[in-house]
Amino acid sequence: MSFKPVQIFGFIMSFAYVFFGLLFLMTPFADTIIADPQYRKIFGGAIAGYGLFRVAFFLRKLREKS
């Protein structure tokens, strides 16, 4: 099975979204940009959720191809 570079990039970015979402949720990362911890958790949850959606979409597409 061969993957196009765009597919590989999309897969890597999906996990990057999840990583940065968890980074916002669990650490004081970007404390100077988003000072309120509640907003930082909402933003991190949205990014992590989007990343999980992208991973599920990629895996569903991969299963349909096989």
Residue frames as a rotation matrix with the C-alpha (Angstrom) as fourth column:
MET 1
0.584 0.812 0.000 0.00
0.812 -0.584 0.000 0.00
0.000 0.000 -1.000 0.00
SER 2
-0.539 -0.793 0.282 1.50
0.795 -0.590 -0.140 3.34
0.278 0.149 0.949 -0.99
PHE 3
0.380 0.607 -0.698 0.68
0.789 -0.607 -0.098 6.65
-0.484 -0.513 -0.709 0.59
LYS 4
0.370 -0.202 0.907 0.87
0.581 -0.711 -0.396 10.05
0.725 0.673 -0.145 -1.03
PRO 5
-0.696 -0.710 -0.108 2.90
0.547 -0.426 -0.720 12.73
0.465 -0.561 0.685 0.75
VAL 6
-0.472 0.599 0.647 -0.27
-0.537 -0.777 0.329 14.71
0.699 -0.192 0.688 1.38
GLN 7
0.573 0.695 -0.435 -1.82
-0.110 0.591 0.799 11.74
0.812 -0.410 0.415 3.19
ILE 8
0.007 -0.671 -0.741 1.27
0.841 0.405 -0.359 11.29
0.542 -0.621 0.567 5.35
PHE 9
-0.846 -0.308 0.435 1.29
0.109 -0.899 -0.423 14.99
0.521 -0.311 0.795 6.19
GLY 10
-0.034 0.934 0.356 -2.41
-0.582 -0.308 0.753 14.88
0.812 -0.181 0.554 7.09
PHE 11
0.571 0.193 -0.798 -1.87
0.367 0.809 0.459 11.90
0.735 -0.554 0.391 9.36
ILE 12
-0.424 -0.809 -0.406 1.05
0.800 -0.125 -0.587 13.57
0.424 -0.574 0.701 11.14
MET 13
-0.760 0.178 0.625 -0.90
-0.239 -0.971 -0.013 16.82
0.605 -0.159 0.780 11.52
SER 14
0.347 0.919 -0.185 -3.83
-0.166 0.255 0.953 14.92
0.923 -0.300 0.241 13.04
PHE 15
0.402 -0.269 -0.875 -1.60
0.825 0.520 0.219 13.72
0.396 -0.810 0.431 15.85
ALA 16
-0.741 -0.642 0.199 -0.04
0.520 -0.735 -0.435 17.18
0.425 -0.219 0.878 16.13
TYR 17
-0.213 0.760 0.614 -3.52
-0.399 -0.641 0.656 18.63
0.892 -0.106 0.439 16.77
VAL 18
0.699 0.459 -0.548 -4.12
0.244 0.568 0.786 16.06
0.672 -0.683 0.285 19.50
PHE 19
-0.092 -0.839 -0.537 -0.69
0.934 0.114 -0.339 16.75
0.346 -0.533 0.773 21.02
PHE 20
-0.827 -0.246 0.505 -1.18
0.146 -0.962 -0.230 20.53
0.543 -0.116 0.832 21.11
GLY 21
0.167 0.950 0.264 -4.71
-0.319 -0.201 0.926 20.15
0.933 -0.239 0.269 22.44
LEU 22
0.656 0.015 -0.755 -3.45
0.595 0.605 0.529 18.02
0.465 -0.796 0.388 25.31
LEU 23
-0.480 -0.876 -0.057 -0.61
0.781 -0.397 -0.482 20.48
0.399 -0.275 0.875 25.84
PHE 24
-0.545 0.370 0.752 -3.15
-0.292 -0.925 0.243 23.29
0.786 -0.087 0.612 26.29
LEU 25
0.505 0.847 -0.163 -5.33
-0.172 0.284 0.943 21.14
0.846 -0.449 0.290 28.54
MET 26
0.771 -0.138 -0.621 -2.69
0.540 0.660 0.523 19.80
0.337 -0.739 0.584 30.91
THR 27
-0.214 -0.912 -0.350 0.06
0.975 -0.224 -0.014 22.41
-0.066 -0.344 0.937 31.13
PRO 28
0.428 0.329 -0.842 0.31
0.353 -0.918 -0.179 26.18
-0.832 -0.221 -0.509 31.50
PHE 29
-0.510 -0.588 0.627 1.52
0.786 -0.022 0.618 26.32
-0.350 0.808 0.474 27.89
ALA 30
-0.514 0.226 0.827 0.86
0.517 -0.688 0.509 29.71
0.684 0.689 0.237 26.24
ASP 31
-0.051 0.464 -0.884 -0.05
0.981 -0.141 -0.131 31.26
-0.185 -0.875 -0.448 29.57
THR 32
-0.649 -0.252 -0.718 0.82
0.224 -0.965 0.136 34.71
-0.728 -0.073 0.682 28.26
ILE 33
-0.945 0.326 -0.021 -1.42
-0.100 -0.229 0.968 34.36
0.310 0.917 0.250 25.20
ILE 34
0.093 0.982 -0.166 -4.49
-0.032 0.170 0.985 32.85
0.995 -0.086 0.047 26.90
ALA 35
-0.659 -0.465 0.591 -4.34
-0.512 -0.298 -0.806 34.04
0.551 -0.833 -0.042 30.50
ASP 36
0.064 0.772 0.633 -7.63
-0.989 0.136 -0.065 32.54
-0.136 -0.621 0.772 31.71
PRO 37
-0.820 -0.451 0.352 -7.19
-0.432 0.892 0.135 28.79
-0.375 -0.042 -0.926 32.40
GLN 38
-0.018 0.897 0.442 -10.86
0.053 0.442 -0.895 28.13
-0.998 0.008 -0.055 31.58
TYR 39
0.700 0.247 -0.671 -10.46
-0.588 -0.335 -0.736 29.49
-0.406 0.909 -0.089 28.04
ARG 40
-0.314 -0.896 -0.316 -7.22
-0.949 0.280 0.147 27.57
-0.043 0.346 -0.937 27.64
LYS 41
-0.667 0.144 0.731 -9.04
-0.112 0.950 -0.290 24.33
-0.737 -0.276 -0.618 28.53
ILE 42
0.476 0.879 0.015 -11.85
-0.043 0.040 -0.998 25.08
-0.878 0.475 0.057 26.08
PHE 43
0.482 -0.381 -0.789 -9.36
-0.867 -0.336 -0.368 25.87
-0.125 0.861 -0.493 23.33
GLY 44
-0.613 -0.777 0.140 -7.29
-0.765 0.629 0.140 22.77
-0.197 -0.021 -0.980 24.10
GLY 45
-0.323 0.592 0.739 -10.38
0.022 0.785 -0.619 20.57
-0.946 -0.183 -0.266 24.13
ALA 46
0.707 0.588 -0.394 -11.51
-0.330 -0.218 -0.918 21.92
-0.626 0.779 0.040 20.78
ILE 47
0.120 -0.749 -0.651 -8.09
-0.991 -0.052 -0.123 21.34
0.058 0.660 -0.749 19.21
ALA 48
-0.764 -0.402 0.504 -7.79
-0.487 0.872 -0.043 17.82
-0.423 -0.279 -0.862 20.67
GLY 49
0.068 0.890 0.451 -11.33
0.002 0.452 -0.892 16.99
-0.998 0.062 0.029 19.54
TYR 50
0.698 0.130 -0.704 -10.58
-0.650 -0.298 -0.699 18.19
-0.301 0.946 -0.124 16.03
GLY 51
-0.335 -0.909 -0.248 -7.40
-0.942 0.327 0.075 16.10
0.013 0.259 -0.966 15.99
LEU 52
-0.629 0.175 0.758 -9.30
-0.161 0.924 -0.347 12.99
-0.761 -0.340 -0.553 17.08
PHE 53
0.533 0.842 -0.082 -11.89
-0.181 0.018 -0.983 13.65
-0.827 0.539 0.162 14.37
ARG 54
0.408 -0.462 -0.788 -9.10
-0.913 -0.220 -0.344 13.88
-0.014 0.859 -0.511 11.78
VAL 55
-0.700 -0.657 0.281 -7.50
-0.669 0.741 0.067 10.63
-0.252 -0.141 -0.957 12.98
ALA 56
-0.225 0.703 0.675 -10.86
0.045 0.699 -0.714 8.82
-0.973 -0.130 -0.189 12.82
PHE 57
0.698 0.477 -0.534 -11.51
-0.447 -0.293 -0.845 10.25
-0.560 0.829 0.009 9.36
PHE 58
-0.061 -0.824 -0.564 -8.08
-0.997 0.078 -0.006 9.11
0.049 0.562 -0.826 8.14
LEU 59
-0.789 -0.246 0.564 -8.53
-0.372 0.920 -0.119 5.61
-0.489 -0.304 -0.817 9.54
ARG 60
0.184 0.931 0.316 -12.02
-0.013 0.324 -0.946 5.31
-0.983 0.170 0.072 8.06
LYS 61
0.635 -0.015 -0.772 -10.69
-0.734 -0.321 -0.598 6.34
-0.239 0.947 -0.215 4.67
LEU 62
-0.443 -0.890 -0.112 -7.83
-0.896 0.433 0.098 3.87
-0.039 0.144 -0.989 4.99
ARG 63
-0.546 0.321 0.774 -10.23
-0.106 0.890 -0.444 1.01
-0.831 -0.324 -0.452 5.79
GLU 64
0.568 0.808 -0.156 -12.45
-0.223 -0.032 -0.974 1.86
-0.792 0.588 0.162 2.79
LYS 65
0.265 -0.570 -0.778 -9.42
-0.964 -0.189 -0.189 1.71
-0.039 0.800 -0.599 0.48
SER 66
-0.687 -0.646 0.334 -8.37
-0.659 0.747 0.090 -1.77
-0.308 -0.159 -0.938 1.62
